[in-house]
Amino acid sequence: MSARNKSGLFIQSFVFLFACLLVLLLALIFTSSVQAADFRTAYSIEYFIQDDSTLNLTKTAYTIQLTNQQPDLVIKRFTLSFPRSFGISNIIAKDDNGSIIPQITDKERSIEVSFELNSPKAGLNEVNTLYLDFQQKNIFHSKGTIWEVFIPTMESKPDDSFSISVYLPPGKHKKLSLAKPSPDLVSFDKVVWNSNIGKSIYAVFGGTQQYNLDLAYHLSNPNIYRVYTDLAFPPDTLYQQILVTNIIPKPDLVFSDTDGNYMGRYNLNAKEEKYVTFKGVAVVSALPREDYIDYSKKQFEDQRKTLFNPQPFWKLDNESPVQSSSVHDYYQYTIDTLTYNFNRIIKGNSRMGATQALKFPDQAVCTEYSDLLIASARQHGLFVREIQGFAFANEQELRPVQQDESDILHSWVEYYDTSKQIWIPIDPTWEDTSGIDYFNSFDFNHVVFAIHGKKADYPYPAGSYKSVAGGKDVRIEPSDSALTIVKKVAGDISTIPIPQSDDQFGVELKIVNIGNASLLNIPITVSVINAQLQQDSFTIPHLFPGEEKTETMVFTPKYSIFSQDVTLKVSYDGTELSTEIIHVPTIVTTIKNNLYPLLFVGGGLFILILLLRKRNDSS
């Protein structure tokens, strides 16, 4: 055979083999894609909640029907994947033909369980059924005053169906206060979801959650001169009420800033250090506090003036691609743009800001989600701000929070709904990671430490005031202990009258909140004896525990040539706070009101004396 014929034969053989391989590859691709679409899966899942399980395990039952939609294909292996936080144990598996031994594979963030079916049926519309019973972690938590149910659902095809039933602890009852998505059935002891499941199911039973707070602040003045430091204690908000047990040492000044932060000021001498502890209770609700709405509206009138101050973290180099008047569009844009980096370790000053978040979208953590949403929404005149605080979660793969010894906190966003006239919290980070709707409703797991509207990075939240790197300064635990709200104020009247205009005097009146809760619309009344008040009542809009307000009470004493004793009594909500007798030097008023007659009489007496002395001298 000639060299040319050998070469031609080799080329023909190569072409034939390549064609065969191509056909085989296409067949495999086609078969694989067909298999994925040719079985319909119906899940019927039941969770039997027990409130007394110390191991936090929930009995779980799966019935999975696999319907064959092709006459010549059959499924032999079926695999389920669970997030690692929802670990499973004690698996009992079987199908229509007997028991199955599950094969478990541990992965970095999940656990895969595979099942080899026994003699699976083949044929169009044939159904193979898989029955599973096992214990599953972290489905149910009874913490503090609420029950929380968190269910990760299966990745599914469009034609798959689900029915998920949760059976509540027998003999006990709490009202369902929050469910995402909305259930199809709610009864005394059972909640059922049949459609529109999404990535996760979240439900809360109970009206409010309360947390015991134990916070530490390390203060130091390295200078050779006196300075002061302002601390941010957990504030009251529309969704959070703070009850103070104690603050040691007490602040030199307590005040509220424009954003509504609960601020305590401490004076530090040269080279002085102070260790401040805050202990109290946070009562968290998913719905706005009715008693706080009117005050929040008044706050917003001042807040809106500072919400568009330029801030480096909330700056974008270019115009946001979203052009909308809806906060939800910027919320969705943030979720679509960024990817949460579970491996990123937050240490020190590593906040990227909105511009850098767009450059490195796969390096985002919660602060980047907040910064990008705020920057893009503020470009178009929407009122948004950042919240920093503490967040609770047991399932790190779905609701990530940093739970190490460095007190790394969580960041989320609030936007002001101008139609409802309230601030509404939203969490783009947790919606992206969990699939739970954190735009249309919130939860009971976020505790506010600091509100950032005027500035992106101030005030610093608890956990930021450290003497050395690391250490645990934030300790928070759910609580179900009985709460006692103490509403109490003290009053102090200055006894030094200060002359005002004409015949009026004024004294300073100090009102301080000595209870354990913030007070709203504090009615103060003043009564007087031997004088007439310019005003006999006033209202203080808000006082944090330990905060004081000063008012000047102006009065006109009854006429007296030399002095007048005026009695002032101050009352709060019908209870007397203080009574003082003030010695008013009315001679000052007497002289001022009778200056010309006194000058005339005095001048006349002076002339008369001079004349008498002259007469005596001449005689």
Phi, psi and omega in degrees: 000135182287163179298325181294318181295320178298319180296319180294319179298320179297319180294318180297318180296319180296317179296320180296313180296319179298319179296319180296315179298320180296317180297317180296317179298315178297322180296318179296316179299316182294315181298317181298315182290326179291318181300321181295333184257353189260011174233129177261134184245131176241119181257128169240112189238134181233135177241126182251099188282136173237127183278352186250016181278110179288340180270359179058046179247144180238129175293128187231138179231126177248134165238116186242117178259123180252109183260120181283124181255009176230143184287337187245016180238149180214144178266132180250333183227139178230137185234136173245147179236131180239139172301146184301327180295339181252049183303150182242155181208166177054050183283129170241119185233145174202164171233196184294343185248007177136189184287154179230137174267115182288149176249120187253131179236121177274129175241177187301315184237009182209168174236125179254135179236123182247149183229126174268115183288147178273114177046061183297148181285145175244153178124156182298131177067010174288143184244127171251130185245134180246131182243126182231138171228132180198172173259138182231139182276152165064017173288322186230138174225127171256102184227133181061237184254007183232161165255140179232129178243126179228118185236116172280129181266170183279148168294132189222165175268162183303328183266005175286157180230153181227145165223115184241123181241133176244119178263120186284162181306129182294141177079001180233157182210133168225145182286136175290117183253341184204132178213132179226116353286178180293134181285161177272339180212133174229119175236187185299321186231017185208139175230134186231136171242129182243345185204168178050050185289314183080200185280331182209160173242135182225131179217143179232136178242124184122154188274320181219160174240145178234146183230137171279129182251131175224101188240146180234143180229124179257117182248142180210138175246102181279356186277169178262015178225165184285137177223175171229155178231134177259126179256150174256113171272158178304126186265164166285142174222184176298337186239010186212132174242133181253130173246120185270126173274307173195154172233119184233127347288165180292145178295153174286337179206137175242133180206167177248132178271183184300322181284350181095015178288148179269102189253139174236129182256133178237127175276134181237124175287171181304130177064017183272147173238146177224144177245112185253134175239141178237124175233137181184196181227136173252125176255115189249137179232152176274348181247153180297143175286122182298325183286348186254350188297312183297319179295321179297322177297318179294321177301318185298329180299328175274324183295323185296339180288340185244000187286349180244020173298134180301132180224131183304319181291339183249033180249138175243137179291330182233165178294138177298139178293344178273126177240093188207159174256009181254125177299326182300327180294322178286328175298312180292323177300318179297314180296319181290332186274319187261155175233128182289131180261102183291339184267354182285129180258123181272118177222129175067212185272075185246016178292130187274321186087169188295316183298313180290329178298322178290330179284330181230068187294342180268007179250018188280143163234193191301321182296325179292322176299314180295313184297317181293318179297313182295314182298315183289322180288323179291333176303332184247026168078019180267144183273106180223155179208163180262146172241134173241139182185204184250138180232140180256135174200145177254347184247090187298331181289339184247324177231081187288134169221152179276117183241063177242191183273013183255006178057041176288129187260185180245153179235137174215189191230149167237142173236151181265118177275108186290339178280318178274343181060046176217156170280137181235125180279143177219153183225091181294330181297306184289332175292320180296320185275331185254337186082357178282142179288107177251020175256314184275344174202160186248218179207192181250015190255005182249122177248121185281130173253322183209143179251126181244097176244309180289318179232148183282338187228021179209140004283162179284138179282165173305144185099349181262350185259087186242148175274328176223162178295144180080193182090154183251109180249355181239116177232119183224133179222140173299149184218148174237018180290153180293141182254143173237116179267121181254114176254106186210138177231157175238151180233145178224127182252126175290141180262009180256107179284139180246121180301137177251222178271153177053239183254025183260153176230162177223148174229149179275136178240120179255130177242125181234140177278109179255012175273192182254002182228154174297147180246142180240141175050064185277113182276121179243129177240148181229131174241158188216149174238135180071027177197169176238125183278144173291321171215142185253007177200156174202165182236130175265122186298322187197141174219122170289159173303129181088352181276146178230152176234146180243131176236143175263119180266118182260134182215160176245113181288155174297154185295132172204140186295314188255310181203163179216133174271116181251129179258123177247133177234129181248136181227149175238118177052040177087355181255129181292132178259318184198147174225131180224143172260123185249125179273108185262121179284081182292349177300330176298315178293320180300314180295317183294320183281340183238035186297311184293314176300321180294320177295320180295312180295316180297319179295318179298316178298321180297316179295319180298318179297318179298317180295318180295318179296321180294321180295318179296322181293324183286334180275000000 
